[in-house]
């Protein structure tokens, strides 16, 4: 994956420059205004058709999903910071974009998805951390600690290659630069783009996840469902009149104990976790308000629904036991998705065609994380298209979502070459 011709070395240098630019300026979900502006600025001269701002919103079949997530305060801050940046103002408070390249002749429709958001992590300032040592670490309190900076570089590099070859290509090519993947929200919004159901091929891409230099032709994720749960009771003096209280804290604790006791499912993996848990009553007051966040994950969608049914029954039951009220609100949810065996084979062939040894190619790998691109994959598959999630595996020097996260930058060109070769192979079949 690292024997490059002189022209490819020049291309890799450009990809690394893009990756480092984004790495130094991360933005979290639905605040990726500077990021979106830079992608638009890069792609516009390539004669791509760009859907951003109001044009992107108009292409959504369910624009209310986007409207509900727009962050006007963050947009105001972005416009004030980038007062001389015309692209930010063009975004109209909307992050993310779609770039479209049309070949000379009609043909299949291809979709490529890369995520663009960072994480609320303060990046390492240790000299052993390459981004800090070489001067492109973030200093704004956020971090690209999951490779999205590299994903953007791969997407932009592939778009540049395809745009240069457009007069020799058949078909249409859609590049989804999707916001808010880390929140498991942007994928659901982008799944309602008006061209998704017409895609013949759909490929999301990720760097790392397997800490070996392996290409995974079909990466699988767990389905995910996240809740915000609250219990409401009656406060009372804990010593003088305890019988007048209705203890929300006791109900919440019983619920948490019950949730961790849910039986696992025989058909696959499952995960249960309680995140933030808070009750702000003083020590001498019966708790009248408790809130916590719940995360449920299953290897398959049916397992996640099993967990959800069990969890909701436990929460309601705990509330009844203590005669308090509860509310169960779904914050977000993601799906599991099957990778197309036929498309996995095509990715494998593309890898072999560019010289990747067979020992460095894996057909399938399951990771116990979640991904909202699976929602788009399922919609494509439902309408007869082929979808698979491609992973460019490599060491990550601290692990994902870690302050020391980093990756081998030469894999950026490997990602571009694999996907470009895949496209070239499909042209030969026309």
Secondary structure as GFF3:
##gff-version 3
##sequence-region A 1 430
A	DSSP	alpha_helix	6	24	.	.	.	ID=ss1
A	DSSP	alpha_helix	33	44	.	.	.	ID=ss2
A	DSSP	beta_strand	49	51	.	.	.	ID=ss3
A	DSSP	alpha_helix	53	58	.	.	.	ID=ss4
A	DSSP	alpha_helix	63	67	.	.	.	ID=ss5
A	DSSP	alpha_helix	72	81	.	.	.	ID=ss6
A	DSSP	alpha_helix	86	90	.	.	.	ID=ss7
A	DSSP	beta_strand	97	102	.	.	.	ID=ss8
A	DSSP	beta_strand	105	115	.	.	.	ID=ss9
A	DSSP	alpha_helix	130	133	.	.	.	ID=ss10
A	DSSP	alpha_helix	148	164	.	.	.	ID=ss11
A	DSSP	three_ten_helix	166	168	.	.	.	ID=ss12
A	DSSP	beta_strand	170	178	.	.	.	ID=ss13
A	DSSP	alpha_helix	186	190	.	.	.	ID=ss14
A	DSSP	three_ten_helix	196	198	.	.	.	ID=ss15
A	DSSP	beta_strand	201	207	.	.	.	ID=ss16
A	DSSP	beta_strand	215	220	.	.	.	ID=ss17
A	DSSP	beta_strand	223	232	.	.	.	ID=ss18
A	DSSP	three_ten_helix	242	244	.	.	.	ID=ss19
A	DSSP	alpha_helix	248	260	.	.	.	ID=ss20
A	DSSP	beta_strand	270	278	.	.	.	ID=ss21
A	DSSP	beta_strand	289	298	.	.	.	ID=ss22
A	DSSP	alpha_helix	301	321	.	.	.	ID=ss23
A	DSSP	beta_strand	325	334	.	.	.	ID=ss24
A	DSSP	alpha_helix	341	353	.	.	.	ID=ss25
A	DSSP	three_ten_helix	358	360	.	.	.	ID=ss26
A	DSSP	beta_strand	361	366	.	.	.	ID=ss27
A	DSSP	alpha_helix	373	382	.	.	.	ID=ss28
A	DSSP	beta_strand	386	392	.	.	.	ID=ss29
A	DSSP	alpha_helix	411	428	.	.	.	ID=ss30
###
